[in-house]
Amino acid sequence: MMMVSAPIVSALTGGMRRVFLAFLVSLALLAFTAMPAHAGSYDDYFQAAQNDDADTIKDLLRRGFDPNTVEPDRGDTGMILALRENSMKVFKLLLDAPGTDINYGIKNGDTALMIAAYKANREAVRLLLAKGAQVNRSGWAPLHYAAAAGDNEIVQMLVDKNADLDAKSPNNTTPIMMAARGGHILTVKLLLDAGADATLKNDAGMTAIDFAQQGGHKDIVEGLTYRLKKAGKL
């Protein structure tokens, strides 16, 4: 509340004093009632994102709600939460909303494009790429997530956008290792054909073949072994 010195108030005439004091009271009431409204808006925003309630999101944005507000547990933005819950109407609304940071990284570094890739949400990946979403980044990258999900269409979309085929996670795991671990033989082939290096090792000393062996994916072990021997790399 605005602080006003007693001399200033006493210098006003009786009528002016009453008007001025009424103004101060109205300011205090406005400040008091604004806090619950903000808390309610916060809860409404993330509930709407989860439930694909685009009308509520649209109304909150119209009233000035920041689309990049994050919830405290996972640090999700409304867009990332919408992707987790497959709330596509809300996702598309936030994608086009002025001020939305489509490359915002949550606490663990995940971005909207990474979540869309992991969820094998091709439409969301396509829309994010059209908006210029960041394909390459240090640490875990969208291609790691697409390879882990084994979605070749998304993998190809990222490759077409010059994704780093040998992107290294914090422990130097590459996308082809993720595909091999998941048993996604066609994804392994796609990455290999695109130029991924299957001889690389992560910090544990494991190659893509090791990941495939660990997962019991004999077909991938045999396929990679054949390709690497043919190329003189094994």
N, C-alpha and C positions, 0 to 999 in steps of 0.2 A: 504493500500500500504506500502511496506517496506521502512523505512526511512534510508537514507544514508547520512553521514556527508559530508560537502563540502571538508574538507581536504582529505578524501579518494578518492573522485572523481578527485580532482586536482592532486593527486599523480599518477594517471593512465596516460599512454601515450595516444597520440591522437587517435590512432586506437582502443586501448582497451577501451578508454573513450566512443567512439561512440558505440561500441558493448555493453558495460555495460548499457549505457543510453537506448539503444534500448530494452534491456532486461527488464529494469524497466518499460518502456512504455507498453510492452506487458503484464507484470503482472497487471498493472493498468487497461488495457482494459479487461483482463480476469476477474478481480474482478468486473468490472462495468457490464459486460454482464452476470455474473453468477446469479445475483439477480433476474432479470426477468425470467430466466430459472427455478429457484427454485420455484418462485411464480406460474409459469405456470405448473410445475410438480405437485404442490400441488393441484391446481384446476383440472388438468387432472386425478389425482388419485381418487378423490372423485366422479367426474363425471363418471369415468369408473366403479367404484364400484356400483354406482347407476344404471348404464345402462347395467351391466353384460358384460362389455368389458374386457374380460380376457387378450386379446393380449396387450392392453395398460398397464394393471397392470403388466403383465409379463415383459414388456420392462422397466418399471419404476423400478421394483425390480432388474432387471439385472444391471441397472445403479446405484444401491445403495440406492434407496428410502427406507426409514424405514417403514415396514409394520404396525408398531404400531403408526404411525402418527395419530393425532386426529384433527377433525374439531372443530372449536371454539364454535358453537352454542349448540350442545348437547354433545359434547365431544366424538362423535362416532369414533371408529376406522373404517378402511375400511371393516373389517370383519363384524362388527356389522351393518354398513350401508348396506352391501350386504345382510345380513339376513333380515333386515327391508324391503328391496326392492325385496326379493326373487331372488337375483342375484346369482344363485347357482354355475355357472362356476367360478365366482370371489371368492365366499366363499371357494370352494374346492381348488382353487389355493392358497389362503392365508392360508388355514388350513395346507397345506403342505410346505409353504414357511419357510425357515430357519429364526429363530428370531421372528416369530409371537407369541405373548403372547395370547393364547386362553382364558386365565382367566382374561384378562384386564377388569377392572370395570370402566364404564363411570361415569359422575358426580353424577348420582342418584344411582350408585352402580350396575346397570344392567351389566350382562356379556353376551357373545355370547350364552351360553347355556340357559340363562334365556329368551333371545329374541327368540331363536329357539323354546323353549317350549311354550311361549306365542303365537307364530305364528303357533303352531301345525305343525311345520316342522319336521316330523319324521326322514327323511333322515339326516338332519343337526344334530339333537339330537344324532342319532346313531353314526355319524362320530365324533362328539365332544367327546362323551363318550369313543369311541375307542381310542381317542388321550389322554385320561386322564383328561378331563375337570372336574373342581371342582363341585361336586354335593352338598356338604353341606358348608354353609357359614353363618356368622352372619347376622341378618336382613332378608330381603326378599331373598328367595332361589328359585332355579329352580322349586321345587315341588309346591310352591305357584302359580307360573305362569302356570304350567301344569294343576293344579287343577282348576284354574280360567278359563282356556280354555276348560276344560272338555274333554281333549284328553286322554282316558284311556290307549292307547298304550304307550304314552310318560310317563304317570304317572307310569305305570308298569316298564318301562325301568329304571326310576329313583329309584323306590322302589328296583328293582333288584340290583342297585348299592349302596344299603344301605342308601338311602336318609332318613333324619330325618323326620319321619312321623308327628311329632308335632313341626316342625320348627316354630319359633316365629319371626314374623315381628317386626319392631321397636315398634309397639303398641300391640304386643303379639297376633296378628291374626295368625291362623294356616291354613295349606292347606285345611283341611276338612271344615273350615269356608268359605274359598274362593269357594270351590266346591258347598257348600250349598247355598251361596249367588247367584251363577250363575245358580242354578237350575239343576245341573248336578247330577242326582240321582245315576247313575251308578258309577260315580267317587266317590261320597260319600260312596257308598257300598264298592268299591274297597279299599278305604283308611281305612274304618272301619274294613273290613275283614283282612287287613294287620296289624292292631293293633293301628290305630290312636285313640286318646282319644277325644271323642266327648263331654266330660263334661268340657273341659277347657274353660276358659273365657279370652277375651282380655281386654285391659285397659278400654274399655267402659262397661265391665261387660256382654258382649254378648257371647253366646255359638253358636255352629253350628246350633242348633234348632232356636235360635233367628235370625240368619242370614237368614235361610230358611223362617221363618215367615215374616220377613221384606220384602223379595223378593216375597212373595205370593206363595211359593212353598209348597203347602199343602201335596203333596206326600212325600216330604223329611221330613217334620215335623212329619208326621205319622210314617214313616219308622224309623227315629231316635228315636222317643219316644218309639216305640215298642221294638227296640233293647236295649235301655238303661234300660227300665223297666225289660226286660227279664234277663239282666245281673245284676239286682239289683243296678243300678247306678242312678236310677231316682225314 
